Amino acid sequence: MPMRPVTLAALAALILAVTTVLAEQPAASAGPDRAVVTHHSGIFNGKRIDYDAIVEPTVVEDAQAKPAARLITIAYVATGADAATTRPVLFIFNGGPIAASFVLHMGALGPKRVAIPDDLTADPAKFATVDNPYTVLDVADLVFYDPAGTGYSRVLPGVDPASYFSVTADGQELAQFVLEWCRAHGRLESPKYLFGESYGTMRAAATANQLQKLSSPLPLAGVVLMGQALNIVEFAQRPANVTSYVVSLPTLAAIAWYHGKVRTEAKSFDAFIAEVERFARTEYLTALFQGSALDQPTAQRIAARLERYTGIPARWYLEHSLRISKERYRRELFKDRNEILGMTDARYIGPVVEKGGYDPAEVAYRAYEIAFLPYMHSELGVAEVGEYLTRSPIRGFDGWQWDGNGTSPFADWPYMSLLTEVFTANPTFRVMIGNGWQDTQTTVGAARLALAQSGWPRERASLHFYQGGHMAYTIEASLRALTDDVRRFVVAGKPR
């Protein structure tokens, strides 16, 4: 269903205003001065768990061993019969490049979540905060991490916030925090996992590598990569990058399926996508590789198949060398209605805004923003203790240092090989990759390509796809599937 233009336009203006204000906040102290601990009980995956919620500051050192940042994190730690120093710990964070973890907190893995309705036109201010029986607190303790400059976390006086604005320094900050948190809570012997989303998958790779290379290594049991971006150089849609069109086609087909823009011949979604994927990696790849040398009859046949799978007319493909970028697809599918698909979740539709555009799928993100601070105050007992920064202070890719490869994540930086080194050094290390079908930022095809080209031990790496966008967990069925997969991943890694 299409979004309501007036509501989304107003929401876009509000989001832009909030982003601007928060990005200009000074690096002042925020968050509680000492740990705030509250006691709770909940039923997770059918099991009652008593647990403490711990909101606490942790000072971490920089790479020169100097105190550099005061991080405020939120942990949920089992108490009573389920408490154990060997209980798995899952460190959870979003992307950004840096942003607060409230999205995963209130959307997927916290003990409470915002229930996003199936009605995609609903007002986010009216979404309910409910119990989250799907979270994995039944099998692991959870630590939600906000990098310095986000949430309540800040650099210390005299430290330049930009000193952490790089792949390596950002990873070092998290690695230092994991080490300090485990020391403080007696959890050095616990199996440790990282759960990163979007840019957080790059952070997870850098951090896992750095933890493995400490003078006294702190090896991880595994890493969960949700909306992985490690091989982003391969699926960035530069016009001549034919690989990107191949790996993006299943996502375009999944979007067209959702919006009823394709003929399915009574096929199931899985059967339809399997057909698309076979076509993409065989006939489509071969045709794109030939470029202008491709004969006209073959081009017409390929264009007809593309129309069948994506809903874009064959003549359009013939006029554009059989190629359509994800961004162009967002604008073409409902061009006749002057509407655009959501970027992070293409199930959403909104009016085209020529200047200062927006993502129609921001609705879910905004709902998590609205709900988070009331939850902190009412459930976790945290008073008004300064500004909680929800948006990234990084403005554009040129505000982030991609460590020797210019000012873009699309440069060829060895994110994949960072984990390859960890696999080699740690024979029990494992990776789980998850992705939403209707996510146009990080795609299921890119995830398949990443694993196929990684060289990682296949028995220690797995792929999982869910209906929905970048935050597929906004759909309750997808949330349940995701947390079930994470639960199995964690349980499989328990020492025997």
C-alpha positions as CSV (number, residue, x, y, z in Angstrom):
1,M,0.0,0.0,0.0
2,P,1.3,3.5,-0.7
3,M,2.4,5.8,2.1
4,R,0.4,9.0,2.9
5,P,2.3,11.9,1.3
6,V,1.5,14.5,3.9
7,T,2.4,12.4,6.9
8,L,5.7,11.3,5.3
9,A,6.7,14.8,4.2
10,A,6.2,16.1,7.7
11,L,8.1,13.1,9.1
12,A,11.0,13.8,6.6
13,A,11.2,17.4,7.8
14,L,11.2,16.3,11.4
15,I,13.9,13.7,10.8
16,L,16.1,16.2,9.0
17,A,15.7,18.7,11.8
18,V,16.5,16.1,14.5
19,T,19.5,14.9,12.6
20,T,20.9,18.4,12.2
21,V,20.4,19.4,15.8
22,L,21.9,16.2,17.2
23,A,24.9,16.3,14.8
24,E,25.8,19.8,16.2
25,Q,25.7,18.8,19.8
26,P,29.0,19.4,21.7
27,A,31.0,16.5,23.1
28,A,29.7,17.0,26.6
29,S,29.6,14.4,29.4
30,A,26.3,12.4,29.4
31,G,24.9,9.3,31.0
32,P,24.9,8.1,34.6
33,D,28.0,8.6,36.8
34,R,27.8,5.1,38.1
35,A,26.0,1.8,37.3
36,V,22.3,1.9,37.4
37,V,21.0,-1.6,38.1
38,T,17.4,-2.7,38.0
39,H,16.0,-6.2,38.5
40,H,13.6,-7.9,36.1
41,S,12.0,-11.2,35.0
42,G,10.7,-12.2,31.6
43,I,9.8,-15.2,29.5
44,F,12.0,-15.7,26.5
45,N,11.6,-18.5,24.1
46,G,9.3,-20.1,26.6
47,K,11.7,-19.9,29.5
48,R,11.5,-17.6,32.5
49,I,14.7,-15.7,33.1
50,D,15.5,-13.4,36.0
51,Y,18.0,-10.8,34.9
52,D,19.6,-7.5,35.8
53,A,19.6,-4.5,33.5
54,I,22.9,-2.6,34.0
55,V,23.4,0.8,32.5
56,E,27.0,1.7,33.3
57,P,30.0,3.8,32.2
58,T,33.2,2.2,31.1
59,V,36.4,4.2,30.3
60,V,38.4,2.8,27.5
61,E,42.0,3.5,26.3
62,D,43.1,4.4,22.8
63,A,45.7,2.6,20.8
64,Q,48.4,4.5,22.8
65,A,47.0,3.1,26.1
66,K,45.7,6.5,27.1
67,P,42.2,7.0,28.6
68,A,40.2,8.3,25.6
69,A,36.4,7.6,25.9
70,R,33.7,7.1,28.4
71,L,31.2,4.7,27.0
72,I,27.7,4.1,28.4
73,T,26.3,0.7,27.6
74,I,23.3,-1.3,28.6
75,A,23.6,-5.0,29.6
76,Y,21.1,-7.6,30.4
77,V,22.7,-10.3,32.6
78,A,20.9,-13.4,33.9
79,T,20.7,-13.8,37.7
80,G,19.8,-16.7,39.9
81,A,20.0,-20.3,38.6
82,D,20.9,-19.1,35.1
83,A,23.8,-16.9,36.0
84,A,27.2,-18.3,35.1
85,T,30.7,-16.9,34.4
86,T,30.7,-19.2,31.3
87,R,27.3,-18.0,30.0
88,P,27.7,-16.7,26.4
89,V,27.8,-12.9,26.0
90,L,26.5,-11.2,22.8
91,F,27.8,-7.6,22.2
92,I,25.3,-5.8,19.9
93,F,25.7,-2.6,17.8
94,N,24.3,-0.8,14.8
95,G,26.1,0.9,11.9
96,G,26.3,4.5,10.9
97,P,29.4,4.4,10.4
98,I,28.7,5.2,14.0
99,A,25.3,5.3,15.5
100,A,23.6,4.3,18.8
101,S,22.3,0.7,19.3
102,F,18.7,1.6,20.2
103,V,17.5,0.3,16.8
104,L,18.6,-3.3,17.5
105,H,17.7,-2.7,21.2
106,M,14.1,-1.7,20.6
107,G,13.6,-3.6,17.3
108,A,15.1,-7.0,17.8
109,L,17.1,-8.1,20.7
110,G,16.1,-6.2,23.8
111,P,13.6,-7.6,26.3
112,K,11.1,-5.0,25.2
113,R,10.4,-4.1,21.5
114,V,8.4,-1.7,19.5
115,A,5.7,-3.6,17.6
116,I,5.7,-2.3,14.0
117,P,2.2,-2.9,12.5
118,D,1.6,-4.6,9.2
119,D,-0.1,-1.3,8.1
120,L,2.9,0.5,6.6
121,T,0.9,3.8,6.7
122,A,0.5,3.8,10.5
123,D,1.7,6.7,12.7
124,P,5.0,5.7,14.4
125,A,4.1,7.9,17.4
126,K,1.3,5.4,18.2
127,F,3.3,2.2,18.0
128,A,3.3,0.1,21.2
129,T,6.2,-1.1,23.2
130,V,5.6,-4.7,24.2
131,D,7.4,-7.7,25.7
132,N,9.9,-9.3,23.4
133,P,9.7,-13.1,23.9
134,Y,11.9,-13.7,20.9
135,T,15.1,-12.2,22.3
136,V,18.0,-14.6,23.0
137,L,18.3,-13.7,26.7
138,D,17.4,-17.3,27.4
139,V,20.8,-18.5,26.1
140,A,23.1,-15.5,26.3
141,D,23.6,-12.2,28.2
142,L,23.3,-9.1,26.0
143,V,25.4,-6.0,25.9
144,F,24.2,-3.0,23.8
145,Y,27.2,-0.9,22.7
146,D,27.2,2.8,21.6
147,P,30.5,4.2,20.2
148,A,31.8,7.5,21.5
149,G,29.8,10.3,20.0
150,T,26.6,8.4,20.0
151,G,24.0,7.6,22.7
152,Y,25.4,8.8,26.0
153,S,29.0,7.7,25.1
154,R,31.5,10.5,24.7
155,V,35.3,11.0,24.2
156,L,37.1,12.4,27.3
157,P,38.0,16.1,27.7
158,G,40.8,17.0,25.4
159,V,40.3,14.1,23.0
160,D,39.3,14.9,19.5
161,P,36.1,12.9,18.6
162,A,37.4,12.5,15.1
163,S,40.3,10.4,16.5
164,Y,37.8,7.5,16.5
165,F,36.4,8.2,13.0
166,S,38.2,5.4,11.2
167,V,37.8,1.7,10.6
168,T,40.8,0.7,12.7
169,A,40.3,3.2,15.6
170,D,36.6,2.4,15.7
171,G,37.4,-1.3,15.9
172,Q,40.0,-0.7,18.6
173,E,37.4,1.2,20.7
174,L,35.1,-1.7,20.7
175,A,37.8,-4.3,21.2
176,Q,39.0,-2.4,24.2
177,F,35.5,-2.2,25.6
178,V,34.9,-5.9,25.2
179,L,38.1,-6.6,27.1
180,E,37.2,-4.1,29.9
181,W,33.6,-5.2,30.2
182,C,34.6,-8.9,30.4
183,R,37.3,-8.1,33.1
184,A,34.9,-6.0,35.1
185,H,32.1,-8.6,35.1
186,G,34.3,-11.7,35.4
187,R,33.4,-12.9,31.9
188,L,36.8,-13.5,30.3
189,E,35.9,-17.3,30.1
190,S,32.5,-16.7,28.6
191,P,32.0,-17.5,24.9
192,K,31.8,-14.0,23.3
193,Y,29.9,-13.0,20.2
194,L,29.5,-9.8,18.2
195,F,26.3,-8.9,16.5
196,G,26.8,-6.0,14.0
197,E,24.3,-4.5,11.6
198,S,25.2,-2.6,8.4
199,Y,28.4,-0.7,9.0
200,G,28.5,-2.6,12.2
201,T,29.4,-5.7,10.1
202,M,32.6,-3.9,9.1
203,R,33.2,-2.9,12.8
204,A,32.7,-6.6,13.7
205,A,35.3,-7.8,11.3
206,A,37.9,-5.2,12.4
207,T,37.2,-5.9,16.1
208,A,37.3,-9.7,15.8
209,N,40.7,-9.3,14.0
210,Q,42.0,-7.0,16.7
211,L,40.8,-9.1,19.6
212,Q,42.5,-12.1,18.0
213,K,45.8,-10.2,17.7
214,L,46.0,-8.8,21.3
215,S,49.2,-9.7,23.1
216,S,47.0,-12.0,25.1
217,P,44.3,-12.9,22.5
218,L,40.7,-12.7,23.4
219,P,39.2,-14.9,20.8
220,L,35.6,-14.8,19.8
221,A,33.2,-17.7,19.5
222,G,31.5,-16.1,16.5
223,V,30.2,-13.0,14.7
224,V,26.7,-12.3,13.4
225,L,26.6,-10.0,10.3
226,M,23.1,-8.5,9.8
227,G,22.9,-6.6,6.5
228,Q,26.5,-7.4,5.7
229,A,28.6,-4.9,3.9
230,L,32.0,-6.5,3.9
231,N,32.2,-6.9,0.1
232,I,30.5,-3.7,-0.7
233,V,33.1,-2.9,-3.4
234,E,31.6,-5.8,-5.4
235,F,28.0,-4.6,-5.3
236,A,28.4,-0.9,-5.5
237,Q,26.5,0.0,-8.6
238,R,29.1,1.7,-10.8
239,P,27.8,1.5,-14.4
240,A,30.6,-0.8,-15.6
241,N,30.4,-3.2,-12.6
242,V,28.4,-6.0,-14.2
243,T,28.7,-8.1,-11.0
244,S,26.6,-5.6,-9.1
245,Y,23.6,-6.0,-11.5
246,V,23.8,-9.8,-11.2
247,V,23.8,-9.8,-7.4
248,S,21.1,-7.2,-7.1
249,L,18.6,-8.9,-9.4
250,P,17.2,-11.3,-6.7
251,T,16.5,-8.2,-4.5
252,L,14.7,-6.4,-7.3
253,A,12.6,-9.6,-8.0
254,A,11.7,-9.9,-4.3
255,I,10.6,-6.3,-4.3
256,A,8.5,-6.8,-7.4
257,W,7.0,-9.9,-5.9
258,Y,6.0,-8.0,-2.8
259,H,4.3,-5.3,-4.7
260,G,2.5,-7.7,-7.1
261,K,4.4,-6.4,-10.1
262,V,5.4,-9.8,-11.6
263,R,3.7,-12.9,-13.0
264,T,4.5,-15.8,-10.8
265,E,2.6,-18.7,-12.5
266,A,1.5,-19.9,-9.1
267,K,5.1,-20.4,-7.9
268,S,6.0,-20.0,-4.3
269,F,8.3,-17.1,-3.3
270,D,11.2,-19.5,-2.8
271,A,10.7,-21.2,-6.2
272,F,10.4,-17.8,-8.0
273,I,13.6,-16.5,-6.4
274,A,15.5,-19.7,-7.2
275,E,14.6,-19.3,-10.8
276,V,15.7,-15.6,-10.7
277,E,19.0,-16.6,-9.1
278,R,19.7,-19.3,-11.7
279,F,19.0,-16.8,-14.5
280,A,21.2,-14.1,-12.9
281,R,24.3,-16.2,-12.5
282,T,24.1,-17.8,-15.9
283,E,22.3,-16.1,-18.8
284,Y,22.2,-12.6,-17.4
285,L,25.9,-12.6,-16.3
286,T,26.9,-13.9,-19.7
287,A,24.9,-11.3,-21.5
288,L,26.2,-8.4,-19.4
289,F,29.8,-9.6,-19.9
290,Q,29.3,-9.4,-23.7
291,G,28.2,-5.8,-23.5
292,S,27.8,-4.2,-26.9
293,A,28.9,-7.4,-28.6
294,L,25.6,-9.1,-27.6
295,D,23.3,-9.9,-30.5
296,Q,19.9,-8.3,-30.7
297,P,17.7,-11.4,-30.5
298,T,19.5,-12.5,-27.3
299,A,19.3,-9.0,-25.9
300,Q,15.5,-9.0,-26.5
301,R,15.1,-12.4,-24.8
302,I,17.1,-11.3,-21.8
303,A,15.1,-8.0,-21.6
304,A,11.9,-10.0,-21.6
305,R,13.1,-12.2,-18.7
306,L,14.1,-9.1,-16.8
307,E,10.6,-7.6,-17.3
308,R,9.1,-10.8,-16.0
309,Y,11.3,-10.8,-12.9
310,T,11.3,-7.1,-12.0
311,G,8.2,-5.4,-13.5
312,I,10.2,-2.9,-15.5
313,P,9.3,-3.0,-19.2
314,A,11.6,-4.9,-21.6
315,R,12.0,-1.8,-23.8
316,W,13.5,0.1,-20.8
317,Y,16.1,-2.6,-20.4
318,L,16.9,-2.6,-24.1
319,E,17.4,1.2,-24.0
320,H,19.7,0.9,-21.0
321,S,22.0,-2.0,-21.9
322,L,20.0,-4.5,-19.8
323,R,21.0,-2.7,-16.6
324,I,19.2,-0.9,-13.8
325,S,20.7,0.2,-10.6
326,K,19.0,-0.4,-7.3
327,E,18.6,3.4,-6.9
328,R,17.1,3.8,-10.4
329,Y,14.7,0.9,-9.7
330,R,13.4,2.6,-6.6
331,R,12.4,5.5,-8.8
332,E,11.1,3.5,-11.8
333,L,8.8,0.9,-10.4
334,F,6.1,3.5,-9.4
335,K,7.2,6.3,-11.6
336,D,3.8,6.6,-13.1
337,R,2.5,7.6,-9.7
338,N,5.4,9.9,-8.9
339,E,6.3,7.6,-6.0
340,I,9.5,6.1,-4.8
341,L,10.4,2.8,-2.9
342,G,12.0,2.9,0.5
343,M,15.8,2.5,0.4
344,T,16.3,0.5,3.6
345,D,13.0,-1.3,3.1
346,A,11.4,-1.3,-0.3
347,R,8.1,-2.5,0.9
348,Y,7.4,1.1,1.8
349,I,6.3,3.6,-0.8
350,G,6.3,7.4,-0.6
351,P,6.1,10.5,-2.8
352,V,9.2,11.6,-4.7
353,V,10.8,14.6,-3.0
354,E,13.2,16.3,-5.4
355,K,15.2,18.3,-2.8
356,G,16.3,17.1,0.7
357,G,14.8,13.7,-0.1
358,Y,13.9,11.1,2.5
359,D,13.6,7.3,2.8
360,P,9.9,6.3,3.2
361,A,11.1,3.4,5.4
362,E,12.3,5.8,8.1
363,V,9.0,5.3,9.8
364,A,10.3,2.2,11.7
365,Y,13.5,4.0,12.7
366,R,11.6,6.9,14.0
367,A,9.4,4.7,16.0
368,Y,12.4,3.3,17.8
369,E,13.7,6.8,18.5
370,I,10.3,7.8,20.0
371,A,10.1,4.7,22.3
372,F,13.7,4.4,23.5
373,L,14.1,7.2,26.1
374,P,10.7,6.6,27.8
375,Y,11.8,2.9,28.1
376,M,15.2,4.0,29.6
377,H,13.4,6.2,32.1
378,S,10.5,4.0,33.1
379,E,12.0,0.5,32.9
380,L,15.7,1.0,33.4
381,G,15.6,3.8,36.0
382,V,17.9,6.2,34.1
383,A,17.1,9.8,34.9
384,E,17.6,12.8,32.6
385,V,21.4,12.6,32.3
386,G,22.3,14.6,29.2
387,E,21.5,14.3,25.5
388,Y,21.1,10.8,24.1
389,L,22.4,11.1,20.5
390,T,20.5,8.8,18.2
391,R,22.0,9.9,14.8
392,S,25.5,9.5,13.6
393,P,27.8,12.6,13.9
394,I,29.5,11.5,10.6
395,R,28.3,13.6,7.7
396,G,28.9,11.8,4.5
397,F,31.5,9.3,3.7
398,D,34.3,11.9,3.6
399,G,33.9,12.4,7.4
400,W,35.2,8.9,8.0
401,Q,38.7,7.5,7.4
402,W,38.6,4.2,5.4
403,D,42.2,3.5,6.4
404,G,44.4,4.0,3.3
405,N,41.7,3.7,0.7
406,G,40.4,7.2,0.3
407,T,37.1,8.5,1.8
408,S,34.7,5.9,0.6
409,P,33.6,2.4,1.9
410,F,33.5,1.4,-1.8
411,A,37.2,1.4,-2.1
412,D,38.9,-2.0,-2.0
413,W,39.5,-2.6,1.7
414,P,40.1,-6.1,3.0
415,Y,37.1,-6.5,5.2
416,M,36.6,-10.1,4.2
417,S,40.3,-11.0,4.8
418,L,40.1,-9.6,8.3
419,L,37.7,-12.5,9.2
420,T,39.7,-14.9,7.1
421,E,42.7,-14.3,9.4
422,V,40.4,-15.0,12.4
423,F,39.1,-18.2,10.9
424,T,42.7,-19.3,10.4
425,A,43.9,-18.4,14.0
426,N,40.7,-19.7,15.8
427,P,39.6,-23.2,14.7
428,T,36.2,-22.8,16.5
429,F,35.3,-19.3,15.2
430,R,32.0,-19.1,13.2
431,V,30.1,-16.5,11.2
432,M,26.4,-16.1,10.6
433,I,25.2,-13.8,7.9
434,G,21.6,-12.4,7.8
435,N,19.8,-10.2,5.2
436,G,16.4,-8.9,4.4
437,W,15.0,-9.6,0.9
438,Q,13.6,-6.1,0.3
439,D,16.8,-4.3,1.5
440,T,18.3,-2.2,-1.4
441,Q,21.3,-1.2,0.6
442,T,22.8,-4.5,1.4
443,T,21.4,-7.3,-0.7
444,V,20.9,-11.1,-0.4
445,G,22.8,-11.6,-3.7
446,A,25.8,-9.7,-2.2
447,A,25.7,-11.9,0.8
448,R,25.8,-15.0,-1.3
449,L,28.7,-13.6,-3.3
450,A,30.6,-12.7,-0.1
451,L,30.4,-16.2,1.2
452,A,31.1,-17.9,-2.1
453,Q,34.2,-15.8,-2.6
454,S,35.4,-15.7,1.0
455,G,37.4,-18.9,1.1
456,W,36.0,-19.4,4.7
457,P,35.3,-22.9,5.9
458,R,31.8,-23.5,4.7
459,E,30.9,-25.7,7.8
460,R,31.7,-22.6,9.9
461,A,29.7,-20.0,8.0
462,S,26.0,-19.8,7.2
463,L,23.5,-17.6,5.3
464,H,20.0,-16.7,6.5
465,F,17.5,-14.5,4.6
466,Y,14.2,-12.9,5.9
467,Q,11.3,-11.1,4.4
468,G,11.7,-7.4,5.0
469,G,14.3,-4.7,4.6
470,H,17.6,-3.6,6.2
471,M,15.8,-4.0,9.5
472,A,13.9,-7.2,8.6
473,Y,13.0,-7.7,12.2
474,T,10.3,-5.0,11.9
475,I,8.2,-8.0,10.6
476,E,7.3,-10.2,13.6
477,A,7.7,-13.4,11.7
478,S,11.1,-12.4,10.5
479,L,12.1,-11.3,14.0
480,R,11.2,-14.7,15.3
481,A,13.2,-16.4,12.5
482,L,16.2,-14.2,13.0
483,T,16.3,-14.8,16.8
484,D,15.8,-18.5,16.3
485,D,18.8,-18.6,14.0
486,V,20.9,-16.5,16.4
487,R,19.8,-18.8,19.3
488,R,20.9,-21.9,17.4
489,F,24.1,-20.2,16.4
490,V,25.0,-19.4,20.1
491,V,23.9,-22.8,21.4
492,A,25.9,-24.6,18.8
493,G,29.0,-22.8,20.1
494,K,28.7,-23.8,23.7
495,P,31.7,-25.8,25.0
496,R,30.9,-29.5,25.3
